[in-house]
Amino acid sequence: MSITTLYAELVVVGSGALFFILLFCYALFGNQSWFAKLEVPATIGNAIFLIPALSVIYLLGIVIANVSHLFFRSTEMRLRCESLKAFDKHYQYDEIRNDLYTSPDAKELVGEFEFRRSKVRISRGWFMNCILIIVALVACLIGGKMSWLVTLFWVVMVTALMVGTLVSWRTATKTELTWLRSYAEQRTRKHKQAE
């Protein structure tokens, strides 16, 4: 995976966490006038202020990516065991992935594998973001910053997004594991033919 791809992935995940923080701060302390102060810089001179903002978004992306990894870890491990159960107990997900990365004739497949992993990480990161955004929306309702009707609308919309990210995560994970199982079966056949 290229550094640019990883950076973009963490920015995508971190932007949702930043939205949660802004909404939650608004629920606790704010009024709508401070949103107007968050203008997008119009000149290159003002673009220097984007660097700290992107740094915060990147850091939030790292935090959410790690928390979501821990949240989904047991389910992913179960799916991996189910998908790769046909292989020897010692030749599981990590070994197959390492074999893919170190195999000299599989360089072009690494990019495809990383694309699949990126979808998994973004989906599970945004699942966590949706939970946090719903918490912030409820805080806005409790703090009197939003009416119950507006809050209900946005909670329903974010819940729909959360369900979509969960379905996307599951689909991307199963597709990745099917692809990885196929790769492992092919490698196993080649090793048996070479013996």
Secondary structure as UniProt FT lines:
FT   HELIX           3..28
FT   HELIX           32..35
FT   TURN            36..37
FT   HELIX           44..47
FT   TURN            48..49
FT   HELIX           50..83
FT   TURN            84..86
FT   TURN            89..90
FT   HELIX           93..102
FT   HELIX           104..106
FT   HELIX           107..142
FT   TURN            143..144
FT   HELIX           148..194
//
